[in-house]
């Protein structure tokens, strides 16, 4: 799951506009109630006049300034600084030849003027279109106000207006797609506390019990997001987001659906041992440590890449150096990788392909731009196999599809998740924000990823436990160069 976390500067006049728009809604509702009690025919006329009058007043009072297209990155913390002092010149081939320098774009992790802006959604140019407030049907606004009033008066338990309006905004966004969210003060603050590419979970584990035919919670971590929602051991877990849980799912399915990019939200349907079901939304803000792991088998380096972070390229090269042996091929294991930082996927693709298109970004007006690799590909001659499964998503799919499209790697495993969209976090005010889908990823040759996924060259069954060995057989069957050995320069 990649999230392009952007902070767009909101016009300073936006808050009073929203306040007066709220006043307009209240006035329309009030006018409707008073006049409707007297004469239904006159209600429409007076209602429209009242709305138009307030709308004109708002438009006259507030001129929305032109948006300058500038995007300011949210401060999402920093990656592990232990890798920051490893530059392109610090790892060299141990063959007596001069070192192949890493491309300069990666030497400084998180540079706002280079890497971090590569994957931004399409920029706006010119003024933001101003939608007249009276373009919204007064009848629609009146209905909304009446529904809020009915809930306020008739619902079995008291509900505050703030909760009702926050839920209304949340419902509006989640109806757009499964990735759009309204972030209240707590969720927004929690999201800003994470580094881009961090992985989070909710602190809940479940197992399937055939005797009662349900997934049952077996562990809840203390002080975790799940614990704060009063989920207890023995509760039934019925649904995660839009997926109903049956005996066909596995424990890894449940774990991967509950895990994702830190700060994102997941919706669950739970019940207390089969009693009344309740739907809760939980933020993935319990950090999960994500370490790149490597091992060597028959001269082939197998690298497990759990997520894409700003320094993933440097860390991957460091793992190759730590193997301290000649390498004649590389398997990159992207199973269960939820994505992360798009630029990181482009950077890693640049290890294997020079000056090559990696991904297209498609906005409202079609394809806005293509991202391509840098001129130098350090591992251009090294055979590559990508290992993926149904939970390889977003940036993982970008890397896999780019190498496959350019015939630079074979993919082994299952069809990937199919998450090919870009989300931006846009502040509404200092304490609240919305996460909105602003673009889609396409493969380098224009194929859609979202809701489709990336199809492997060699398809494996989900119950096969020997995936690594089958990927190894695929790469060993290819022509391979003499082994390349990488070493870390002394003093690093």
N, C-alpha and C positions, 0 to 999 in steps of 0.2 A: 504494500500500500504505500506510492509516493505522494507526499504533501508538499507542494510548493508554498512555503510559508511567507507570505508577503504582507507588508503593512502599507496600505494606501492611505495617504494623508486625507482625512475627511475635511470638506470645507467647514470653516469655522461657523458658518451660518446654518449648518445642518441641524444642530440641536434646537434652535428656536423654530425652525421650519417644522420639525417633528412635533414640538410642543403645540404649535398653532394648528397643525393638522389634527392632532388629538382633540383640540378644542373644536375644530370644524366638525369632527365626527360626533362629538357630544352635542353640539348645537343642532346638527341634523337630526340626531336621535331625539333630542328634546322637542324640536319643532314638530317632528312627526307625531310624537305621543300627544302633544297638546292639541294640534290641529285635527289629527285623526279622530279624536274624541268628539270634535264638533262636526266637521264635514269632511268625509273621505275624499270627495272630489277636489276640494280646495287644498288638501294636504299635499298633493303632488306639486302643485304650483308653489305654495309657500315653502315647501321643503327645498325645491330647486333654487328658489330665490335666496333662501338662507344659505344654502351651500355655496352658490355662486358668489354671494357677497363676501363670505369668509375667504373663499379661494382667491378672489381678486385682491383682498386685503393682504393675504399672505404673499402673493406674487409681487405686489407693489412694494412690500416691506423688505423682501429678501431677494436679492439677485444672486443666483448661484454662480460663483466664479468658474472660469474655464479650468478644466483639469489639465495639468501640465505634463501628464504622462509619467511622472516620477514615482518610483516604487521604493520604499524604504524597507530593508530587511528587518524583521523582528529579531531582537537579540535572543537567540535560542541557546545561549551558553556556548561552551567550546568543547571540541572533541578531546580525546586523550592526548595531553600535551607531550607524552613520552615519545610520540611519533613525529612531532612537529619539527624536530631538528634533523630529521632524515631527509636529505634532498636527493635530487637526481644523480648527483655525482658520488653518492655514498655507497651505492651497490654497483659492482662491476662484474663483467664476465671474467672468470678465472681461467683465461686461455692464453694469456700473454699479450693479447691484443689490447688496443686502447678501448676504454670504456665507451659504451653507447649511452650518451646522456639521456636522461628522462626529459620529456617535454616540459618546458618551463611553466606551463599553465598549472602544473601540479605542485611545484616547489613550495608554494605558499598556500596552505589549506585555508579556505574561507575568504580569499581575497575578494572583496565586494566588486572590484572593477573588472575582474576576469571570470573566474570559475563560477562564483555564486550567482552571476546574472545570466549565465548561459541559457538556463532553462526557464526563464520567466515567461509567463503567459503573454500573449500579444499586448503591446502597449496601446493605449488610447491616444488619439491625436485629435486636436480641436476641442471644442466645448462639449461637455456632457449634455446630451439631449434633455431639455427640460420638459417633462410631462405635465401639462396643466392639471392642477389638482381636481378641477371639475370634470376631467376626463373619466374619473372613476364614477360609476353609477351611484347616485345618491341612494337608490334602492338597495344596492349591495352593502353600502356602509350602514344603512338603517338596519338591515337584516343582521349584520355583524353585531351591532350594538344591542339589538333585541335578544340575540342568542346569549351574549354575555350577561345581560340582565336576567334572562330566564334561569341560567345556571346559578347566578348569584342568589336568586330568590328561592329556587325550587330544589336544587341539589340536596341530597340527604345530609351532607356535611358542609360546613362553611368553607368557602374557597376564596382566597384573596384575589383582588383584581390583578395584582402583579403576577401571580401564578397563572391565572387564566390567559393573560396576554403573552407571557413567555411561552406557554404551551401552544398558543395559537401561532406564534412565530416559528416555533420549532416544527409544528405540523406542516406549515407552509413550505419550509425548506426540505423536510424529509420526503415530502410528496414529489419534489423535483427529481431527486435520485437518492440512492442509499448513502452517498458520501457527503451530501450537504447537511450542515448542522447549525443550530443556534447555540452559541457558547455563552452561558451565563458567567457571572463574575468568577466563580470557583473554577469552572471548566477552562475559561480563558487564561486565568493565572496559571493553572496547572500546565496548560499547553505551552505557555511561554517559558516555563521552567526547564523544558527539555531541549536537548541538542537535536538538530536535524538528523534523522536516521536512528534515533534511539528506539528501542522496542519495549513495549509495555504489555502487562497482562492485568487481569482483574483479581487474581488471587483465589481462584476457584478450580477445583478438580472434580471430575465426575466419572463414574463407571456405569456400564449398562448392567441392569439386573434382570435376567430373563424371567425370574419368578413373578415379577409384577409388570414386566414389559415397559420399564421406564429407565431413563438415565437418572441416576441418583448422585447427589453431591456427596463426595467422600472426604473432602478436605476444604476448609476455608481458612486462608492465611489471616492471622490476627492483624487488625487495623488496615486490611486491604480494602479496595473499592467494593468488593463483594460483601465483606463483613459490615461495612458501613450501610449497606442496603438491607441488612438484617437477613441475609441468606445464611442458612445453617446446614450442618451436616444432616443428611437424610432428606433434604428438600428434593423435589423433582425438578429436573431441567427439561422443559418441553420444546423450546424453540430458541434459536440464536439468529438474530436479525430476521431474515425471511425464510430461514431453513428450519423445517420441522424435523426433530430428532427422532430417528427410528433405530431399529436394531441393525440397519445397514451401515450406520456410521461407526467409526472406530474411535478409540480414545484419542488418537492423534488428530482426527477430524475435529473433535471438540476443542482440544488444546489450541489448534491453529485458528479456529474461528473466534476464540476468545482472545487471541494474541494478535497484536498489530502494532503499527507505528504509535509510539508513546503519545498520549494526549488525545487520541481519537476515541470515539465512543462506540459502544456496542449495545444492542438492545436484546434483552433476554425475557423469555416468558418462564416463570417459575411458579411453584405451588408448594404448600406445606403438606407433604406426603399425600398428594392427590386432591387436596381441598381446592378452594377457589383459586384460580390462576390470577397472577398479577404480572403486568409488564413493567419492567424497569430498564432504565438507561444508565449504563455504568461507563465511566471513563477508564481507559487503559493507562493508569498512572502508577502502577507498581512496576518499577524498573526490572528488566531482565538483562543480565549480563550477556553480551554478545561478543564472543571471542572467535577470531578466525583460527581455524585449526588446519594443520597440514600433515601429510605423511607421504612417504615415497614407496612405490611398489613397482618393481620391474623397470625402474628408470622413469616412471611416470609420477609426476607430482599430483597429488589429490588435495585440492584446497576447498575447504568448507567455508563458504561466504554467507553468513547468516543475515546480513543486512547491508545496505549501501550507506556509508557515512562519508563525510568530506575527506577523510584520510584513508579510505579503503584501498585505494591504489597503492599508496606507500606501504600499507600493512601487508598487502598481498605480495609485493616484491620482497619485503622483509622476511616473510615466511619462506619464500624460495631460497633466500640466502641462508636461513637457519637450517634448511635441509642438508646443507654442506655436502652436496653430491651432484654429479652430472645429471641433467634433466633432459629427456628427449621428447617429452609430451606433457600436456597439462589437462587435468579434469577439474572443471570448476563446478562444485556442487552447490546448486541454487535451490535445493529442496527446502520448502517451508520458508523461503526468503520473502518477506512481505513488501520489499521495495526499499524506499528511503529517498536518498538524494539523487535526483535525475543526473546531475552533472557528474556524479561519481561513476554511474554506469557508462557515460560517454568517455570518461577518463580511462576506465579499465578497457573499454573497447579499443581505445587508442594504443594500448600495449600491443595489439595484434594487427591493426589496420591503420595505414597512414592516409590522411586527406580523404577520408571515406565518410559518406553519409551514414548516420546512425539511426536517427529518428526524425520524423516530421511532426510539427505541432500544428494542430488544426483548431482554429477558433470559429467564431460566428461566420466570418467571411471566407472560410476555406483555409487552406494551408497557408500559415503566416510565415513559417520559417522552417529550415532544416538545420539540425545540429550535426556537426561532422568532427572527426578526430583531428588531432594535431599532425604536423608533418613527419614526426619521428615515431616509428613503431618498434619498440625495444625487442619484442618477442615475435616479430613478423614471420619467422621461419619455424616457429614451434607449433606442432599440431595441437588442436584444442577440441575437447568434447565438453558439452554442457549437460549437466544432469539436473533435471527439473521434475516437479510434480504438480499436482492440482493446486497447491498453495504457493507456488512461485508467482509473484505478482509485481505489477507496476515496473519499477526500475529493473527488476530481474528479467521481466519480459522484454524490456527494451534491449538489454545486453544480449540476451539469447537470440532475439529476432534479428538484430543487426548482424551478428556473426553468421547466422544461418543464411540471411538474405545475400550476403556478400560471399557465400560459400567458403567462409573462413573457419567454420566449426560445424560439427554435427551435434544435434540435440538428441538426448536419450531420456526416456521417461514417459510422463503423461502429458496431456494437453494442459497448459498452464491455466492460471486462475481467470485471466481476462479482465484485468483492471488497467485500462488504458486511458485514464483521465487525470487531469491536473486540477488540484484544489488550491485555492488561495484563501488565507485567513485575512478577512477584511474587518478592521475595527469599526464598530458602530459608535462607540464612545470609549472612554478610558477603561471601562470595566466589562464591556460586552463586545462580542464580535460574531460574525457569521463565517462559516466555512462554505465556500461556493465552488462548484465545478466551473472552470473558466476555459478549459481547452481539452482536447483529446490527443493522445499519442497515436501516430500511425507508424507502421514499419517504414524502413528506408525506401521501399518501393510502393508505398501508399496503401498497404493493407491495414484494415482495422484490427486493433487489439482488444478494445473494450467489449466485454460480453462474449468474446470469441476465443481469446487466448492464442497461444503459440503452439502449433502442432509439431511434435517431435519427428525426427527422421527415423528413429527406432523407438517404437512404442512398447512400453512394458506394462504389465498388469500391476494393479495396486496391492496385490497380496504377495508379490514376489519380493523376497528378502535379499536377493543377490544383485541389486541394481548396480552397485559399484563394480562388481566383477564383470557384469555385462558391458558397462561403459568402458572398462579397461580393455575388454576384448575388442571393442570397436576401434579404440585408438591404437592398439597394438597391431591391428590389421593394416594400418596406414603406413606409407613411407615416412620414416622419421630421420631427422638429422643426427649428427653426432651430438652427444650430450653437452648441454651448456651448464656450466657451474657458476653460481653467483656467490660473491662474498661481500660482506659488509666491511668497509674500510676500517682500519684500526682507529680506536678512539671514539667510535660510535656505539 
